[in-house]
Amino acid sequence: LTSTFGGRPLLGLNSCFLLVMSRDASVSVLDPSVSVGGITSTLARIELKQPPMDWVTPKDNKRVFVSMPAAGEVAVIDSEQFKLIDSVAAGSNPVRVALQPDERLLWVGNNASKADESGVTVIDTHSLKTLKHLVTGAGHHEIAFSKDSRFAFVTNRDDGTLSIIDIASLTVSKQLKTGSHPLSVTYSPLSGAAYVVDGQDGTVTVVDGNSQSVRRVIKPKQGLGPMGLSADGRFG
């Protein structure tokens, strides 16, 4: 990426601002092209109510949604002016955040200790209003979506289940057993299926997106980690 004499790099990452999640209650903004005293490139510091845990940004990169478990809220950052816009109620112990493909709704996983608080909270990204909390099951939650934003797939790690949520009605339409300890879920538009990885059992449960039933269970080996898909959705 470094330019050479008489030539510029094809991709100049130094022209981008870098947001860094801090251990304390803040997000730092770095400008790689500036060095103050040879030790810092800090352009701004965005103060939050509580320490951040996870974040997601829309395709246009104009906002950043940041979960704050201790506050029970999601912070909304303006990534053009580098300032906090709002903090939205997001249920008990909000950790994972995910935007559905049409970016209309933000989904927040609630790793709550109480059964009636463990699940997902849904937030409207335009009005920044909390729409609904859905109880799905105990444990940590990972979230994936069908390409058309019709269904959300939510894992419940301690229950060993996958909740399939109808997004139009915001109701749980199906609850499936997907191993003893599901740790990740991803959706492939190419196969029209969700893939739930269980590292403890060493399985990948393939859930059909239309019938919402288990298509098959692949058994690679114990100790699997999270699964990702290639850009075309062909390989996992």
N, C-alpha and C positions, 0 to 999 in steps of 0.2 A: 504493500500500500504506500510505500515511501516513494516520492518522486525522485527522478534521476536528473542529471544535468541535461537541460534541453527538453525534458519531457515531464508531464504531470501524471500523477496516478489516475487510473481509470475510475477508481472509487476513493473519494476522500472522506474517510470517517471523521476526521478532525473538524469537519464543517457541521457535525451533528452535536446537539447537546445531550448529555448523559445524565439520567436521573438515577440516583443511588439510594436504595432503601437503607436507613440507618437502624442501629439497634435501639437507639433512643426514639422518642416520639417526633421523628422528623424525616424529611426526604431532602437530600442535597442535590443541587443542580450543578454539573460540572461543564465547563467550556474547555475542551481539549486544546484549543488553539491559543489559550491564554495561560501563562504561568506567572504567578505572583511570588516573587522571592525564590523562584525555583522549586517551591514546595507545594503549592496549591493552585488548582484551577477552579476553585469554587466560585460560582456565579451567584447562586442564591441558596437559601435554606428555607424550606417550607415546614412550618411548625404544625404538628398534628396533636390531637387530644391524647392519644396513647400510641405506643409503639406499633408499627405496621407489621403485617404478616404475609400478605399476598396482594398481587395487583394485576390489573388487566387494562388494556387501552383499546379504544375503537380503531378501525382501519385508518381514520384520518389523523390519528395521534393528537387530537386537540384536547382530550381529557384523559385522566388516569383515575381509575377506581381502586381504592386501597382499603383492604380490610384491616380493622383494628379490634382484635378479639377482646381486649380488656375494656374497651369502650362500648362494645356491642353495636358498633356502627361501621359504616363504610365512608371513608373520606373521598371527596370528589375534588380533584386538582385540575386547574386550568394549566395545561402544558404549553400554552403560548405565552401567558403572562407570568407563569410560575407562581401561582397563588392558590390558596385553599378557597374553593367555591362554597362547599357545603359539607355537612356530615349527616348521613342518612341512617336512621334506625335499621339495624340488620339482624335482629334476633340475638339469641344467647351464644356467645363465643363464636363469632363469625370468622372463618378461616379462609377456605377456598373461595375465589371469585371467578366467574366465567360469564362471557357474553354469548348469547345465542347468535347464530349466523346473521340474522337480520338486524342485530344489535338493538332491538326494541326493548328487551328486558335483560337485566343483570341478575344473575343467580348467585346466591351466597350460601355456602355450606356451613351449617351450624353444628359445631362439635360440642354440643351441650351434654352435661352429665345427666340431666333429667330427660326421661323418655319422651315426654310431651313437648320438649323444646328442641330435640335433635332432629334435624332434617335440613330443609332449604328455605331461605327467604328470597322472595322475588321483588325486585325494585324496577320501577319504570325509569328508563334512562333519560327521558325527555323532561318529565315533571319532577324527577328525583323524589318520588313518593313510594313508600313501601306498600306493595299491593297485597301480599299474602305470605303467610308462613305455612309450609306443608310439613307434616310429620312423616318421616320416611323410615327411620330406624336408628339404632344406636351406632356410635363410632364416627370415625372420620369419613368425610364425604368427598368423592371426586365426581365431576360433572361433565357430561358430553351431550351433544345434540344431533338430531337428524338434520340433514342439509337444508330442508325446507322449513326448519324451525317449528315443526309440528310436535315433536316429542323431545323431552329431556330425559337423560338416563343418569340416575344418581346411585352411587354405591353407598352401602352402609356396612362399614368394615367390621364392627363388632357383631352384627347380626348375620353377616355372610349373605347379604341379599342385594339385589338391584331393584330400585324403584323406577318404573317407567311413568312419566308424567305427561298428561295431555296439556299442552301449553295453552290452547284456546280456552279451555275451561279451568285450567290450573287445578286439576285433580289428579290423584294417583290412580292410573288405570290398570297397573299390573305390578305385582311384587313377585320376583323370581329368586330362587335359591341359586347362587352362583359360586359356591365354594365356602370354605370356613372363614376366609380372611381376604376379601377382595381389596386390592390396593390401587387399581387404576381402571379406567374405562375410556375407550375411544371409539369413534364411529366412522365407518367407511362408506361414503356415498356410492362407491363402485359396487360393493357387495350388498349394500342396504342393510348392514348389520352392525351391532355394537359388540365390542370385544372386551370382556371383563377378565382381567388378570388376577389370579390368586397365587401369590408367592409361596404361601405355606403349603397349599395343596399341589402346586406346580401345574396349574391348569389355566387354559384360556377358554372361557365359555363364550360361545358365539350366539348372540341373541338376534333373531330375525326382527327387523324394524317394522314389518307389516303385520305379521301374525303375533308379534310380541311373545314368542315362545323360544325355547332353547333349540337352536338349529343343530349344534353339535358341541362336544367338549374336546378340545385338543389338550394332550398331556405331554408337554415337552419335558420338564423336570422341575423338581423342587428348587426354590430359591430364585424364582423369576422376579424381575423388577418391573417398573412401569413400562407400558407399551406405547410406542409412537408409530405413526403411519407415514409412508412415503407420500410425496406431494400428489401423486395420482391415485392414492388409496389402494394400490395393488399389494404392497408388501407391508407387513407389520414387524 
